[in-house]
Amino acid sequence: MDEVKILIFDEEELTITLIEKYLNEVIFPFKLEKYSVFNSKLINEFENQIVIFNLNKFNLDCLESISKLSKRENVKFIAISYDFCTDIQVKAIKAGVSDYLIKPIIKQDFIYCINQIHKNVFMNSESRNNNQIYSVISMKENEGKTTFTINIAKETADLSNKNVLIIDIINSEKNIADTLNIQSDSKNKISAFEQDLNDKEIPKYKNSSLYVLSCPISEASLKSQEKFKQNIKILKNKFPYIFICIHFNEKNELYKYLTEISNEIFFIISENSVYKRKLKTQIKQLREDKIINFVLNMADINNRKNIINIQTEIGAEITYIIPKHFKAVEQALLNRKTLNEINKNYDISQIYTHSAQDIISRN
């Protein structure tokens, strides 16, 4: 059950003290933030939030902002007031306020109200949530996980018409943002390990709903990984599809966490990979409910005997076979584009299209 952020906007200390006391009896995990004056900028687009705010005839202008914010699925409002005026209550409800509680707040009314919002809004939205996380892993460098991640994510974004995020766990000089010539609009360095993320800070690929977040592994200390985990929860609310590009490291805690939260895993292997047999051990260590995909990259699709031998070595069927097409890959790298942008008719481009369609159909 994901944590809910509760924001209180009220300058009255007694009311805040009462609400804090009542919140000890709510039935869901939450974190609390307290402010004296209503500020719509403190309400973000990512986390599930319940906003409790003081309302009276002197601050009715806040209802204009609330009317816009209440259209978001991730935020609900509770007005608290000493004012019994029916006109103010009607204006609050029309602005999208879920409930209007009279001060001093009655404990039973408050607990019932906030629990109902969580149950009927956020719990139901979680059950409807089709957000998917995928880990793309190679056992060693130069197996093609970066190329696979870029192209499968871009096709998924185009075909689904939804926001797709690549989280690039960088452990070398190579990175996806440079490969696609993606620049951040933020003047400051963006770090998922060190700061709370804002969707406007995450770089976006040109003319696309594909975003790329670069995460150098060098920044991943034990302390910073907790911040990273919180950011993953935030990102899940924004991006229906998240692809994590990560190098194999079974002893690394970050690797273990990322593979654990992933719905599916794509292991990228090549015909020359020397780690095929080690994959058998990895399959056994993963949860039984996780989908494991083996991607044979840059393969000779006409050599069926070789493909069968590889399947025997890994002890599993190959899910996706990416055909050799060095010219197309080279063109894409030189032009900093995806394969479908180079030529949709290439066999390798069509494989990525079909693979993305397959992923979307399972979601």
SULURSUL-V81205 format. One record per backbone hydrogen bond with DSSP energy under -0.5 kcal/mol. CO is the residue of the C=O (numbers start at 1). NH is the residue of the N-H. Records with the same first field share a line. If there is no record, write none. Layout:
CO->NH, NH
//
This chain:
4->6, 31
5->7, 50
6->33
7->52
8->10, 35
9->54
11->13
12->16
13->17
14->18
15->19
16->20
17->21
18->22
19->23
21->24
22->25
23->26
29->4
31->6
33->8
35->10
39->42
40->43
42->44
48->5
49->51, 76
50->7, 52
51->53, 78
52->9
53->80
56->59
59->62
60->63
61->64, 65
62->66
63->67
64->68
65->69
66->70
68->71
69->72
72->75
74->49
76->51
77->98, 99
78->53
79->101
80->55
81->103
82->84
85->89
86->90
87->91
88->92
89->93
90->94
91->95
92->97
93->96
99->79
101->81
106->110
107->111
108->112
109->113
110->114
111->115
112->116
113->117
114->118
115->119
116->120
117->121, 122
118->123
119->124
121->125
122->126
123->127
124->128
125->129
126->129
132->242
133->263, 264
134->136, 244
135->137, 266
136->246
137->268
138->248
140->143
144->148
145->149
146->150
147->151
148->152
149->153
150->154
151->155
152->156
153->157
154->158
155->159
156->160
157->161, 162
163->240, 241
164->211
165->167, 243
166->168, 213
167->169, 245
168->170, 215
170->217
175->179
176->180
177->182
178->181
181->183
189->191
191->194, 195
198->201, 202
199->202
203->212
205->208
209->164, 211
210->205
211->166
212->203, 214
213->168
215->170
216->219
217->220
219->221
221->225
222->226
223->226, 227
224->228
225->229
226->230
227->231
228->232
229->233
230->234
231->235
232->236
233->237
234->237, 238
235->238, 239
238->240
240->132
241->165
242->134, 244
243->167, 245
244->136, 246
245->169
246->138
249->252
252->256
253->257
254->258
255->259
256->260
257->261
258->262
263->291
264->135
265->267, 293
266->137, 268
267->269, 295
268->139
269->297
270->273
275->279
276->279
277->280, 281
278->281, 282
279->283
280->284
281->285
282->286
283->286
287->290
291->265, 293
293->267, 295
294->296, 319, 320
295->269, 297
296->322
297->271
299->301, 324
300->303
302->304
303->307
304->308
305->309
306->310
307->311
308->312
309->313
310->314
311->315, 316
320->296, 322
321->323
322->299
325->329
326->330
327->331
328->332
329->333
330->334
331->335
332->336, 337
338->342
339->343
343->346
346->350
347->351
348->352
349->353
350->354
351->355
352->356
353->357
354->358
355->359
356->360
357->361
358->362
359->362, 363
360->363
//
